Amino acid sequence: MPEAAPAAPASQPAKSRNPIRRIYDWVLGWAETPYGVPALFVLAFTESSFFPIPPDVLLIALALSIPTRAFRFALWCTVGSVLGGLFGYFIGYALWTTFEPYLINRVFSQENFDAVTLQYNQHGELAVFIAAFTPIPYKVFTVAAGVAKLDLLGFTGASIVGRGGRFFLVAALIRLAGPRAKELIDKYFNLATMIGGLALVGGFLLLKFLR
């Protein structure tokens, strides 16, 4: 009896041609290595000034893999992001003439950058908090804060509260909801942070009106 032909090897899933999706998959891959926490710190740092993928992606993967360490992961993510924000501030404050040709229309548009600078002139640290807590690209605000010469202490405080609030909220959802947390975060997290940011602005304006 003739030998049966060997089974064909399982086909590997095709890699996406979308460069952002490939970066996204590469970021997620770090969660399956012993270097997940250092990668989370570096990702949070770089995303605050130029990297396109938010650190929430890796934070969620790590926290789901070890839920008891979710808050520890959130702390590392916060520290990396705030330090990265300070680096973005430094770029805008001291090195803008050097970095402007590489960032404008590549990392963010001139229109968005001008709009953010205008927000600083009107709202200062409140604009930093909103960008740090909501899905608004934080990196645009960190660099623009340096260009606008925003008060460094106020910028740092708003970044700590905003970034920490966002990442610890992710960790809390994972601790409370378990494996279902990823589904909830994917569906509702951005909406919840936007509503929270708008509520904060509304409260701020109300207090200003009542004075």
N, C-alpha and C positions, 0 to 999 in steps of 0.2 A: 504493500500500500504506500503510495507516495506520501512523503512528509508534507504536513500542512505548511503553507507559507506563513512566515513570521508576521505577526500583527504589525500593522503600520503604526509608527509612533504617533502619539497624540499631538495634534497640531497645536502650536503655541498661539495664544491670542495675538492678533495683529496689533502692532503698536500704532497709536494714533498719530496722524500727521500734523495735528494741531500742536504747535510748540508749547503752548501754555499747558495743555493737557499732559504732555509728556513730562514737563517740569512738575506738575501736580502729582503724577504717578511716582516720579523719582522722590519727591518729598515724602510721600506715604511709605515708600520702601524703607526709610530710616527707622520706622516704628518696629520693624522686624529684626533690627540689629542691636548689638550691645551699646551702640552709640546714639540711641534715640534721644537721650536727654541733652548731650552736647549739641546734637543736630537741632533740637528744638530751640536751644539758646541762640545758636548762630542764625537760624531762620528768623526768629523773633527780632534779632538785632538788625539783620539786613533788610527785612521787610519794612522797617521803620524809615528807611531812606531810599531804597531803590528796588528791592526784590519784589516780583509780582504776586507771589502766592502768600496768603495770610497764614500766620502760624497756627491759627485755630485748627487747620487740617491735621497737622501732626499732633497737636495737643489732644484733640479728640481721640485719635488712634491710640496714643499712649495711655490716656486715661481709661479708655475702654479695655485695654489689655490688662491694666493693673488699677482697678478703681480705687483701691485703698491709698494709692499715691496720687490721686487726681489733683489734690490741692498743692502737693509738692511740685507737680508738673506745672501747675498754673503759676506758682511763685517763680520758677525758673523762666517761664515764658514772659512774665511781667518784667522781671529784672532785665532780661535781654532786650525786650521791646523798648523799655524806658531808656536804657543806655544807647540803643540804636537811634531813638528819637533825639537824644542829645548829640549824637554824631551827625544826624541830619540837620539839626540846628546849627552845628559848627560849620557844616558845608555852606549853608545859607548865609551865615554871619561873616565868615572869614574867607571862604573859597568860592563864592558864587560866580565870580567872573571866570574862574577856571572850569567849573562844573556845568555852568549854564548851557553851553552848546551840546553837552552830552545828555542832559536831563530834559530840557524843553523839547517837546514834540517826540520824545523817545520814551521817557518814563511818564511824563504828564504834559498836557498841552499848555500853551501860553495862556489861553483863555481861562482854564481852570486855575492856573497859578495866580493870575491877576485877581480872579474872584476870591481866592483864599486870602490873598494879601488884603483885599478890601474888608473881608470879614474880621481880620485882626484889628484893623483900624476902628471897627465898630464894636466888637465884642471881646477882644483880647483873649484871656485864658479860657473863657467859656467856649470859644471856637475850638480850642485844643481839646477840651474834654469831649465835646461832641464827636470830633474826628476820632479820638482815641477809643470811645465806647461803641460807636456805631460802625456800619460797614463803609462809611466814607473813607476813601484812601488816606490813611494816616500819614503816609510818607510825604504827600503834598504839603500837609500842614507843618510837618517838622522842618522841612527846608524853608518854607515860606516864613515860618516864625523867626528863623535866623535872619532872613533877608529884611524882615520888618523890624528887627531888633526888639522883639518882644521880651519883656522881663523874664530872665532866665529862671529865677526862683518860681515865679508863677507858672511858667511853661512846664517846669519839672513837676510841680505839684499836680497840675491838671493832667499830665501824662500818667502819673502814678495812679491817681484816682480812676481815670478813664480806662487805661489799659488793665489795671488790676481788677476793676469792676467787671470788665468784659470777660477776662480769662477765668476769674474765679466763679463767675456765673456759669460758664461752660462746665467747670469742674463740679459745681454744685448740682447741676442738672444730671451729670453722669452718675454721681453718687446716689442721687435720689431715684432716678429713672432706670438706671442700669443699662442693659443692652438697647433698650428702646430709646435711650437718650439721643443716639445718632439720628434716628428718624425724626425726632422732635426738633433737634437742632437744625437739621437740613430744611425742615418745612417752615419753622416759625422763628428761629433765632434772630435772623436779620430784621424781620418785622418787629419783634419784641424790642430790639435795641433801638430801632428807629422811633418806635412809639415812646420808649423811655427818654430818648434824646429830645424829642419834641415836647414831652411833658416837662422836662427840665427847663427848656427854653421858655415854655409858657409860664412856669413858676417864676423864672427869673424876670420876665417882662411884667408879671403881675406885681411882684415885689417892687420893681422900679416904678410902676404906675401908682402904687399905694403910698409911696414916700411923699 
